[in-house]
Structure formats: structure tokens, C-alpha cells
Amino acid sequence: MTLDFQSEQLRDLLYQASDIVVRLYADIGKKPIYHGKSPSEVRDYFEEPLPVEPQDVSSLLERWRTKSLRLRH
């Protein structure tokens, strides 16, 4: 696994990441992003060791998206 992406691959990953952020912040101003959760609870929820083996970036983004949505409910 390398971080030397082709332009199209990088663009796709950036779109995937930005779509996640836009969805999370779509309700900003209407309700808190992580309602009822303290900053330390949010930090602790996402804190995990870095992978030892190379990981597919798209899979990592999807895992973060899933965790983010689960934490909101």
C-alpha cells in the first residue's frame, strides 16, 4: 500500500471524505453533531491504535463514517 495515488484515485478519496463531512454537518445549527456527548467521550470513541498493516484508504474512510453515524444516534 502506498500514499502515491493517481490523480483520479486521490480525487475519488477526497470526494468520499468530503461527502462524509458534509453529511455529518448537514444538520449543523439544527442540532449538535454529537448530541449529549462530551468532547472527551467523542475523542475516546474514535481513539484506537494505528494499523500495523497497510489499510485501504477507502475502507478506513467507510469505517470512520460508520462510527460517526453510530455515535450520533
C-alpha positions in Angstrom: 0.0 0.0 0.0 1.3 3.4 -0.9 0.1 7.0 -0.5 1.2 7.8 -4.0 -2.2 8.0 -5.6 -3.0 8.6 -9.2 -4.9 11.9 -9.6 -8.3 10.2 -10.2 -7.8 7.9 -7.1 -7.0 10.9 -4.9 -9.9 12.9 -6.2 -12.3 9.9 -5.5 -10.9 9.6 -1.9 -11.3 13.3 -1.3 -14.9 13.2 -2.6 -15.6 10.3 -0.3 -14.1 12.1 2.7 -15.9 15.4 1.8 -19.3 13.6 1.4 -18.9 12.1 4.9 -18.2 15.6 6.4 -21.0 17.3 4.5 -23.5 14.6 5.7 -22.4 15.0 9.3 -22.6 18.7 9.2 -25.9 18.9 7.2 -27.9 19.5 10.4 -25.5 22.0 12.0 -27.4 24.7 13.6 -30.4 22.4 14.0 -28.9 20.0 16.5 -25.5 19.3 17.9 -23.3 16.9 15.8 -22.8 14.5 18.7 -25.8 15.4 20.9 -25.3 14.5 24.6 -21.7 13.5 24.2 -18.8 15.3 25.8 -15.7 16.2 23.8 -13.8 13.5 25.8 -16.5 10.9 25.0 -16.2 11.7 21.3 -12.4 11.6 21.5 -12.4 8.3 23.4 -14.9 6.7 20.9 -12.5 7.4 18.0 -9.3 6.7 19.7 -7.7 3.5 18.6 -4.2 2.3 17.7 -2.9 3.0 14.3 -3.0 0.0 12.0 0.1 -2.2 11.9 -0.5 -3.4 8.4 -1.3 -1.2 5.4 -5.0 -0.4 5.0 -7.2 0.6 2.1 -7.9 4.3 2.5 -11.5 3.9 1.2 -12.2 1.2 3.8 -10.8 3.4 6.5 -13.0 6.3 5.5 -16.0 4.0 5.5 -15.2 2.7 8.9 -14.9 6.3 10.2 -18.3 7.2 8.5 -20.0 4.2 10.1 -18.5 5.1 13.6 -19.6 8.7 13.2 -23.1 7.8 12.3 -23.4 5.3 15.1 -22.1 7.8 17.6 -24.8 10.3 16.6 -27.7 8.0 17.5 
